[in-house]
């Protein structure tokens, strides 16, 4: 089976997000003061071939923990969608 993984990688909430802080400040300058606490991360999509959804989840989790996410500074979450 083949799956598409949609992965979101975000900075940990306890850490400063300089890009998000800059965008938050710009919102006020654009006349959008009601937008606050912007956090900027990464969105990654990939395809994975696996015998089952459980195996695909394990492979995507490995990819995230070993390469795509710096777990000292970031967290990740993902979902899988079967390709028909």
Number of C-alpha atoms within 10 A of each C-alpha: 12 17 20 17 19 16 21 18 20 20 21 16 11 7 9 12 17 12 13 17 16 12 17 19 17 14 16 13 10 8 9 12 12 8 13 14 11 15 18 15 15 12 12 12 13 11 16 19 15 15 9 12 17 9 13 22 18 12 14 22 18 12 12 21 13 11 10 18 20 15 16 8 13 15 17 20 11 16 13 19 12 15 11 6
